[in-house]
C-alpha cells in the first residue's frame, strides 16, 4: 500500500480545518451586551437617622398615689396595666392601730385644751388667773386643733379607707399586695394618663449633634408597621443611659393617634435631619463597595465606568455624587456583565 504524499497530507488537513470552522462568516463588530437603563435625576433628599425605642407614659402625666398613714392593705381591686376610670376603687387600707391611737389621743388633747380655756377664763373672771394664763391655754388649744386636723387629712380619723382613682388612666406600677403592712407615705401605685404617651428613642452619642428640639420624626410601632405617626423631638437628654448605652430623645405622640397604640410597645423612629438637592439613581445601578462604588453610563452605545460616592438612601433610590449630570442614562440591569468601553444595546 502506498503511503500518502506530503501534498495529500496538506489537503487532508485543510479539509479537516474547513470541517470544524463555522459556516457563518466572522463579524467585524465587537460583542455587545443587552442592558436596561434609567436616567439620572435631580431631586431633594432628606437625610434620616433611624432609632429604636419604646412607648412610655408622658412623665408630666403620671400620678403617684401614696398612702398617708401606716396600715394594712385589706383589698386590691386593680392589676398592673389595667385601665381605670376616674373614681374607680383601687385599694382598701385598714388604719394601723398605732396610727388610730395617735388620732384618738389628739382628739382627747383638743377636748382637754378646750376645757382648760374655759376654766382659765372662769378663773380670770374671779381674778384667780391672769390674762397670760388664758392666752397660754388658748395657744395650747390651737396647737391641739391643728394636730387633730393634720391627722384627719392623713386619714387617721377612720378605721379603714378606700382609695379611688383620681383620673382616667393606666396602672403602670403597683407596689403593694393584699395583706401587706405598709408604712406612712408608701408609694402604692402609679397612674399614667392613657392619651398622653411619648416615644422614648435611643440615639448613638456621635449622632446627637445633628438632633435638635423640634426636629421632625416619624414613629412606627414594630408590630403595627402600617401606623405612621408624625411628631417632633421634644427633649434631647444630655447623658448616656447605662442600660442601653444610648442617649435618649423624647417625642410626643399626638392624643388622637394614641388610641391605637399599646403602652410599652417597641417602636422605630425615623428622625429627619436635613433636606438637600442631590443626583439620584436606582440602587441597582450602583456596584462595588461603599468606598469604591461606581456606575456605568451609556454614551453612544458604549458603557463608561464612572466612580461615585453614595449618599442618602430613599426607598429604591440612592443619592450619588461624581462625574454625572442630570439626564445621563445609567445601566440598572446587565451592569454586572459590563467592562469599561463595552458596546451595549439598550432595552427600556
Secondary structure, DSSP 8 states (H G I E B T S, - for coil): -----HHHHHHHHHHHHHHHS-SS---SS--EEEEEEEE-EEEEEEEEEEEEEEEEE-GGGEEEEEESS-EEEEEE---TT-EE-TT-EEEEEEE-HHHHHHHHHHHHHHHHHHHHHHHHHHHHHTTSS-HHHHHHHHHHHHHHHHHHHHHHHTTTTSSEEEEE-SSSEEEEEE---TT-EE-TTEEEEEEE-TT-EEEEEEE-GGGGGG--TT-EEEEEETTEEEEEEEEEEEEEEEEE-TTTSSEEEEEE--GGGGGG--TT-EEEEEEEEEEEEEEEEEGGG-BS-GGG-EEEEEETTEEEEEEEEEEEEETTEEEEEES--TT-EEEEESGGG--TT-EEEEE-
